[in-house]
Amino acid sequence: MKLNIVYGRSGAGKSKYIYETIKSKIGSNKIFLVVPEQCNLSAEKKLFEIVNRNSLIDVEVLTLSRMAYRVSSEMGGVKNHLSKAGKDMLIFDLLSKEKNNLNFLGKSEKNIDIVNRMFTEFKKHGISIDDLKLAQIDDEYTALKLKDIELLYEKYNLKLENKFLDENDALTILAEDLQKTDIFKDTCIFIDEFLGFTKQEYRV
């Protein structure tokens, strides 16, 4: 396996170089271009313009979430995805049931959003229940708030276990399953347009 890094200041032509390289490799290998979610359509359009073809058989633009779905489908492990509304309802239910065990968090709409965003960040950056339990916090109030989050996060993951898939778990599962699939064997993979990566994305 060979890794090439194309680097330079903004506007130096990194993306153009990548697309021209893709054009030169068409027909020799299956090619995947991996881009952020918001760049998917623009990347496909740009690819058609540079390659100058009406259809592309050997080249495919993928986002990491589409890659995750593709691999999980092949592995036969597609679970029911938890929708945004479903996630909010589950968090509300946990806030209601655990209210006597919580120090600060209640079941208000504001707290549902706060907890939801925290869970998302934890998953994106690979923070586990054990990480939260081992955290050393000197400030008493911050420590109590962390206890609330730790309790809710553990209960939340137990509720999901073997039933539903939080969309933020998809890349964690992808990183684990990539070694088990041949989808990307003997292919050229280009990665473009990302401004940075979360710990979860780095694992992929």
SULSULFEN-V70089 format. One record per residue. RES is the residue in one small letter. OMEGA is omega in whole degrees, -180 to 180 (NA if undefined). Layout:
RES:OMEGA
RES:OMEGA
This chain:
m:-180
k:179
l:174
n:177
i:178
v:-177
y:-179
g:-178
r:178
s:179
g:-178
a:178
g:-179
k:-179
s:179
k:178
y:-180
i:-179
y:177
e:178
t:177
i:-180
k:-178
s:-176
k:-179
i:180
g:-180
s:179
n:168
k:-175
i:174
f:173
l:-177
v:-178
v:176
p:-177
e:-173
q:-177
c:-173
n:-176
l:-179
s:178
a:178
e:180
k:-179
k:-179
l:178
f:-178
e:-177
i:-179
v:178
n:176
r:179
n:179
s:-180
l:-179
i:-174
d:-178
v:179
e:175
v:-179
l:165
t:-180
l:180
s:176
r:176
m:180
a:-180
y:180
r:-178
v:-179
s:177
s:180
e:-178
m:179
g:-176
g:-180
v:179
k:174
n:180
h:179
l:-179
s:178
k:179
a:179
g:179
k:178
d:180
m:179
l:179
i:178
f:179
d:179
l:178
l:179
s:-176
k:-176
e:-173
k:180
n:-180
n:-177
l:-178
n:-174
f:-172
l:175
g:-175
k:180
s:180
e:180
k:-179
n:176
i:-180
d:179
i:-179
v:179
n:-179
r:178
m:179
f:179
t:-179
e:178
f:-176
k:180
k:-176
h:172
g:180
i:-177
s:175
i:180
d:177
d:-180
l:-179
k:-178
l:-178
a:179
q:-179
i:-179
d:-178
d:-174
e:-177
y:178
t:179
a:179
l:177
k:179
l:177
k:177
d:-178
i:179
e:-180
l:-178
l:-179
y:179
e:179
k:-179
y:-179
n:177
l:179
k:-178
l:-169
e:177
n:-180
k:-176
f:177
l:170
d:-177
e:-179
n:175
d:-173
a:-178
l:175
t:178
i:178
l:-180
a:-180
e:-173
d:-176
l:-179
q:-175
k:-177
t:178
d:-177
i:-174
f:179
k:178
d:177
t:172
c:-180
i:177
f:179
i:-175
d:171
e:180
f:176
l:179
g:-178
f:171
t:178
k:179
q:180
e:176
y:179
r:178
v:NA
